[in-house]
């Protein structure tokens, strides 16, 4: 279980919501995933998969772009950096 911290996925996910992830789930466009931050290894990001490029790297963006650090500034994420797919949430 991971606790959401921040407003990058508003209105779907709010700070304090808890999400359950499946590390073995197949990830596709439109799914919400947890990924390792590329520069801060102790930080996890919760973002939506908006594209998968030719190198099987994932383009991840927040639903609330003005509050999101995502692929627009961090670049694409290799599959090895995807921790799991969000499969449920609780408030």
Secondary structure by P-SEA (a helix, b strand, c coil): ccccccccccccccccbbbbbcccccccccbbbbbcccccccbbbbbbbcccccccccccccccccccccccccccccccccccccccccc
